[in-house]
Amino acid sequence: MRSIDIERRVDGEDALVVCARDDDGNLLAKAHAERGNETWSVRVDLEPGVHDRRAVLSTVVAAALDMTESHGGGPVHWWSDDAGATERAVAAEHGLREERQLFQMRRPLPVEPELAAAAEGLALRTFVVGQDEDAWLRVNNRAFAMHPEQGAWDEHDIAEREAEPWFDPHGFLLHDIDGELAAFCWTKVHPDHAPPMGEIFVIAVDPAFHGRGLGRAMTVAGLQSLHQRGVGLGMLYVDAANVAAVSLYYDLGFTLHHVQRAFVLDPAA
Ligand SMILES: CC(C)(COP(=O)(O)OP(=O)(O)OC[C@H]1O[C@@H](n2cnc3c(N)ncnc32)[C@H](O)[C@@H]1OP(=O)(O)O)[C@@H](O)C(=O)NCCC(=O)NCCS
């Protein structure tokens, strides 16, 4: 292997980019690190056909870890879609341990009538931009208080999503109790997927209302809303350790499609 050159870039307030190039300037790999809720989420894309994947990966991961350290430090979660022996070896080399698994789960749509019954009579309205952000942030941050990526969102995080081309308030369902937001199901259509796929992007029930059937009803409502927009395949991501949510999704007919793994470095642990 010839030498690997590393470029480092700060991309916005909480985002870092590391690129690895060969002597001729060809891109070998790129790492993105993004900070949310005090944790850095790192993803690395290796270019196809790269020789000596391990050396390239190791160099990029080392540079990314170094950069997060010099930009405030804190825990790092390196996410890998198809972690194999190389990823595991590189993680171990840099002191990262495999600690989290993210399930991608899917189910065909529409939902069967016996499952759909859970959402019957549920009062729903759709998200209003410019009006519902504060209430949504409050419920989201209470429900995901300990979540490394989904907790501690602010106005900036939601504004960024509202500006995305996929953002559609019609697929962002809210349920109020006594005039206060109690639960939501935010969906996202992936029209380029064949067949078109609809994601339950974020769903939560305010902790004050857990265990009353709202999570089940909101999930069903989200799936129905996706189906009404022409989608025949439902999908979501869920932390494998989130027992309540994983049980609910299996119960609603979702099956495991694939697993993403996070290798974790927690300097404080
Ligand atoms: C997951 C969540 C939406 C469930 O909402 P909920 O209103 O409490 O759930 P429900 O009362 O509708 O329960 C539906 C099913 O979930 C499962 N479930 C709920 N709480 C559970 C728990 N503590 N342990 C195990 N299973 C549980 C059960 O399968 C339950 O079905 P059952 O009542 O027939 O046993 C809620 O816990 C939540 O908002 N969590 C924080 C945010 C989150 O994790 N969102 C999902 C991310 S993918």
The ligand as an SDF file (V2000), in Angstrom:
LIG
                    3D

 48 50  0  0  0  0  0  0  0  0999 V2000
  -42.2710    2.3300   22.2660 C   0  0  0  0  0  0  0  0  0  0  0  0
  -43.4640    3.2080   22.6850 C   0  0  0  0  0  0  0  0  0  0  0  0
  -43.8700    4.0730   21.4890 C   0  0  0  0  0  0  0  0  0  0  0  0
  -44.6130    2.2820   23.0860 C   0  0  0  0  0  0  0  0  0  0  0  0
  -45.7200    3.1300   23.4160 O   0  0  0  0  0  0  0  0  0  0  0  0
  -46.8200    2.7370   24.5010 P   0  0  0  0  0  0  0  0  0  0  0  0
  -47.9860    3.6060   24.2960 O   0  0  0  0  0  0  0  0  0  0  0  0
  -46.2190    2.7020   25.8520 O   0  0  0  0  0  0  0  0  0  0  0  0
  -47.1290    1.2360   24.0520 O   0  0  0  0  0  0  0  0  0  0  0  0
  -48.5520    0.5080   24.0620 P   0  0  0  0  0  0  0  0  0  0  0  0
  -49.2570    0.7820   25.3620 O   0  0  0  0  0  0  0  0  0  0  0  0
  -49.2840    0.8340   22.8060 O   0  0  0  0  0  0  0  0  0  0  0  0
  -48.1060   -1.0070   24.0420 O   0  0  0  0  0  0  0  0  0  0  0  0
  -48.0540   -1.6960   22.8240 C   0  0  0  0  0  0  0  0  0  0  0  0
  -47.1340   -2.8890   22.9290 C   0  0  0  0  0  0  0  0  0  0  0  0
  -45.7990   -2.4640   23.1250 O   0  0  0  0  0  0  0  0  0  0  0  0
  -45.1160   -3.4490   23.8840 C   0  0  0  0  0  0  0  0  0  0  0  0
  -44.6890   -2.8230   25.1230 N   0  0  0  0  0  0  0  0  0  0  0  0
  -45.0080   -1.5850   25.5770 C   0  0  0  0  0  0  0  0  0  0  0  0
  -44.3550   -1.3250   26.7110 N   0  0  0  0  0  0  0  0  0  0  0  0
  -43.6010   -2.4160   26.9780 C   0  0  0  0  0  0  0  0  0  0  0  0
  -42.6580   -2.7570   27.9830 C   0  0  0  0  0  0  0  0  0  0  0  0
  -42.3750   -1.8970   28.9710 N   0  0  0  0  0  0  0  0  0  0  0  0
  -42.0350   -3.9440   27.8990 N   0  0  0  0  0  0  0  0  0  0  0  0
  -42.2990   -4.8130   26.8970 C   0  0  0  0  0  0  0  0  0  0  0  0
  -43.1840   -4.5460   25.9020 N   0  0  0  0  0  0  0  0  0  0  0  0
  -43.8170   -3.3700   25.9570 C   0  0  0  0  0  0  0  0  0  0  0  0
  -46.0940   -4.5660   24.1380 C   0  0  0  0  0  0  0  0  0  0  0  0
  -45.9650   -5.4890   23.0580 O   0  0  0  0  0  0  0  0  0  0  0  0
  -47.3990   -3.8270   24.0710 C   0  0  0  0  0  0  0  0  0  0  0  0
  -48.4400   -4.6560   23.7090 O   0  0  0  0  0  0  0  0  0  0  0  0
  -49.4760   -5.1880   24.8540 P   0  0  0  0  0  0  0  0  0  0  0  0
  -49.9850   -3.9560   25.5240 O   0  0  0  0  0  0  0  0  0  0  0  0
  -50.4890   -5.9360   24.0680 O   0  0  0  0  0  0  0  0  0  0  0  0
  -48.6370   -6.0260   25.7660 O   0  0  0  0  0  0  0  0  0  0  0  0
  -43.1000    4.0770   23.9290 C   0  0  0  0  0  0  0  0  0  0  0  0
  -42.5360    3.2490   24.9020 O   0  0  0  0  0  0  0  0  0  0  0  0
  -42.1540    5.2250   23.6490 C   0  0  0  0  0  0  0  0  0  0  0  0
  -42.5570    6.3220   23.2610 O   0  0  0  0  0  0  0  0  0  0  0  0
  -40.8620    4.9830   23.9030 N   0  0  0  0  0  0  0  0  0  0  0  0
  -39.8300    6.0420   23.7430 C   0  0  0  0  0  0  0  0  0  0  0  0
  -39.6200    6.3730   22.2950 C   0  0  0  0  0  0  0  0  0  0  0  0
  -39.3100    5.1430   21.4820 C   0  0  0  0  0  0  0  0  0  0  0  0
  -38.5590    4.2700   21.9170 O   0  0  0  0  0  0  0  0  0  0  0  0
  -39.8580    5.0820   20.2790 N   0  0  0  0  0  0  0  0  0  0  0  0
  -39.6500    3.9970   19.3630 C   0  0  0  0  0  0  0  0  0  0  0  0
  -38.3570    4.1600   18.6600 C   0  0  0  0  0  0  0  0  0  0  0  0
  -38.2480    3.1000   17.2650 S   0  0  0  0  0  0  0  0  0  0  0  0
  1  2  1  0
  2  3  1  0
  2  4  1  0
  2 36  1  0
  4  5  1  0
  5  6  1  0
  6  7  2  0
  6  8  1  0
  6  9  1  0
  9 10  1  0
 10 11  2  0
 10 12  1  0
 10 13  1  0
 13 14  1  0
 14 15  1  0
 15 16  1  0
 15 30  1  0
 16 17  1  0
 17 18  1  0
 17 28  1  0
 18 19  1  0
 18 27  1  0
 19 20  2  0
 20 21  1  0
 21 22  1  0
 21 27  2  0
 22 23  1  0
 22 24  2  0
 24 25  1  0
 25 26  2  0
 26 27  1  0
 28 29  1  0
 28 30  1  0
 30 31  1  0
 31 32  1  0
 32 33  2  0
 32 34  1  0
 32 35  1  0
 36 37  1  0
 36 38  1  0
 38 39  2  0
 38 40  1  0
 40 41  1  0
 41 42  1  0
 42 43  1  0
 43 44  2  0
 43 45  1  0
 45 46  1  0
 46 47  1  0
 47 48  1  0
M  END
$$$$
